[in-house]
Amino acid sequence: MTTGTLYFIPVPLAEDTSPQQVVPPEVISRMHSLQHFIVENEKTARQFLAASGHPVPIRELTFALLTKDTQPKDLPALLQPLQKGMDVGLMSEAGCPGIADPGAALAAVAHQKNIRVAPLIGPSSLLLGLMASGLNGQRFTFLGYLPSEKSERIKAIKGIEFDSKKQQATQLFIETPYRNQHMLEDLVANLQPQTRLCVACNITAEDELIVTRTAAEWKKASLPDVHKKPTVFLLLA
């Protein structure tokens, strides 16, 4: 039997953004052809599918959960519909599945089982932030989350800055939203004056903020409020 295709479906980054604003019509059409979904949050997934105008009543769709707490031993079971020939859509809580997201582990297992993984076009906060930052878009590294403890975070910031200068590469990283303000304050306080820092906050939302300044310029400015707002930090030494 031919296996189905696992479609990685991007979803909006911001709550006040409709699917039609950021997801191409071809992707919405593909999504509407699916009735089986693997999602990070069933409630928001249902809301997204309803807002997209899915032709099947939402209550008749099937959902399986994939979160950061899903154990590796449980991943194969999520792929069973695909092994029966059904196409399945994977959706993250925001943005593109598989990037800083538990979908990466599922994709790895799918490849092992010769299941096709098809990424669909949509918003990625990392790429959108990099595009607008004015920093080096030819050589860059995504570092995920930095340490949460302050002294370790500052040590990591200085190490990242050193690597950026040595490699002339943009460094991208994120933080748990409620620690964003502490991250921004530590960056401004500890980066070298000429290191450029981009703060990309609430990308695609009505209050989107993407600003690049040197650390010295940030010190002279009023820092934006990024508390509890999805933010990407980018620096280039």
VENBEL-V840725 format. One record per run of one state. SS is the DSSP state (~ for helix, > for strand, _ for the rest). FROM is the first residue (numbers start at 0). TO is the last residue. If there is no record, write none. Layout:
BEGIN
((SS | FROM | TO) (SS | FROM | TO))
END
This chain:
BEGIN
((_ | 0 | 3) (> | 4 | 8) (_ | 9 | 9) (> | 10 | 10) (_ | 11 | 17) (~ | 18 | 21) (_ | 22 | 23) (~ | 24 | 31) (_ | 32 | 34) (> | 35 | 38) (_ | 39 | 40) (~ | 41 | 50) (_ | 51 | 56) (~ | 57 | 59) (_ | 60 | 60) (> | 61 | 64) (_ | 65 | 70) (~ | 71 | 77) (_ | 78 | 78) (~ | 79 | 82) (_ | 83 | 86) (> | 87 | 90) (_ | 91 | 93) (> | 94 | 94) (_ | 95 | 101) (~ | 102 | 111) (_ | 112 | 114) (> | 115 | 118) (_ | 119 | 123) (~ | 124 | 132) (_ | 133 | 138) (> | 139 | 144) (_ | 145 | 148) (~ | 149 | 166) (_ | 167 | 168) (> | 169 | 173) (_ | 174 | 175) (~ | 176 | 189) (_ | 190 | 194) (> | 195 | 200) (_ | 201 | 207) (> | 208 | 213) (~ | 214 | 219) (_ | 220 | 229) (> | 230 | 235) (_ | 236 | 236))
END
